[in-house]
Amino acid sequence: MSRRLIALLAVIFACLGLAAGTGPEAIAATTTPANYLGATGILPPATDDGILCEVGVDYPHKSMHVPTTVNVSAEVDCSDPVTLIDLTVDLYRNGVLVNYNFFAKGPGSTLIGRTHADCVTGNYTAEADVTVDFPTGFPRVISDTFYSPTIHITC
């Protein structure tokens, strides 16, 4: 099991434990930028035994491959295949959108999206806009937006 998946599961379990009484749509943020996992959330299932989709948004971070860029990625991972997953990954610097990318997959259960921008010293935030079209018998479409914490990056 990958470190990223283990970190994602740890945050989700912590989120569920801390969010008692608030429902599965609660969002938690990690406090250690070293693992790059910025925020996670869960799209609520149709029923207690329904399809569960977990969403993770990385911290914006300097690229390890291209040091002159800032990268961010987001992932949607559903417990069973869904009809369609739409994911838009946005990267903001000092509150201004500097780049975004749109991704779609269907049918499927997992989608990863990335975007990047030139590295300029500033405060960066990532946003993942997710829409999941569930199969017949579930709510047709559920959408939500997930945010990373704001991270200061010096270039």
N, C-alpha and C positions, 0 to 999 in steps of 0.2 A: 504494500500500500504506500503511495507516495506521501512525502511530508506535507505537501499542499492539501491533499485529501484528509490526512490526519488532522491538520490544523483546522480545516473547514469543519470537520465533524466535531472537534473539540469546542469550537466557537458556537456551533449550532446547539450542542448539548447544553452549553453554558447559557445560551440565549433562551432556550426552553425552560431551564431551571430558574433563571432570573425573571422571566416574563410570565410567571404563573398568574393566571387570571386574565392575561391580556390577549391570549390566542396565539396561534402559530405564526401570525404575520409580524411578530416582533422582530426588530433588527438589533443586532449587537455589533459593536466595533471592538477590535482587538486593540491592545495598548502598545504592542511591540512592532514597530515598522520593519524590523529585520526580516519578518516572515512574509512581508508584502501583502498579507491578507488584510484588506481594509475594512470590509463590512460583509456581513452575510444576512440572508433573509430566507424566508420560506413563503412560497406562494401557497395560500390555503387550499387544501384538497376539497373535493366536492363532498365527500363524506369521511367518516373516521377511517374507513378502509380504502379511501380513494388514492389517486395519484398525487404524490408529493413532489414538488419541484423546488430544489435548493438553488439559491443564487449567491454567488460570491463575487465581490469586487475588490481588486487589488488596490494597495496603496500606489499612487503614482510614484515612480522611482526612476533614477538615472539608469539608462540601458547599460547592461554589462557587455553587450556586443557592439553597440554604436554609442560611445560615451557622449556624443554631442546631441543625444536625444533623451527625452523623458518618455517612458512607456507606461502603459496600464493595460490590464486585461480583465475580463469578466467571464464568468462561466455559469451556465444554467445546466443543472443535472436533475432530471426527473426520474422517479422510481420506476416508471414504465413508459413505453413509447407514447408520444402525443402526436396529434395531427400536424402541428406546426409550432416552431419556436422562432420568435423574432427577437433580436437583441441589437440595441444600439449602444455603443460604448462612446461616451463623451469625455473629453479631457479639457479641463478649465485651468487657466493660469490667471491668478488675481481676479477671479470672478468672470473672466471673459473666455468664451469657447474658443479653443485654439485648434481642435481637430476632433473628428468623430468618424466612426465606421459603422455600417449596418451589416448585419448577418442574419440569415434565415436558414432554417433546416426543417424538413418535414417529409414524411414522418420520421421521428427520431426521439432520443431521450437526452442527448447531451449536445451542447453548443458552446464553443469558446470563441470569444471575440477580443481583438486587440486594437489599440490605436496608439499613436505616438505624436510627438511634436518636437521641434527644435528646442534644445535646452537653453532656457533663459532663466536666470535667477528669479524666483518668485514663489508664490503660494499656489499649490496645485491641488485640485480636487477631481475625482473621477465620478462618473455617473453611469449607471446601467439602466436603460429603459427596456423592460422585458414584457413581452406579450406571449402567452401560451394559449394555443387553441387545443382544448382537450377533446378526446374522442366522444362519440355519441354516448349519452348517459351521464355525462359530467357537465358542469357549466361550460358553455361554449367557449368563452374567452375570458381570461383573467389577465390584467395588466398591473404592473407596479414599477416603481422607480427605487433604485438603491444607490446610496452615496458612500464614497470613502470619506474618511476624515480629511481635513485640509492638511497638507504636508508641505513644509518649506523645503525647497530644493535650491542649493547653491551650485551654480554651473561654473 
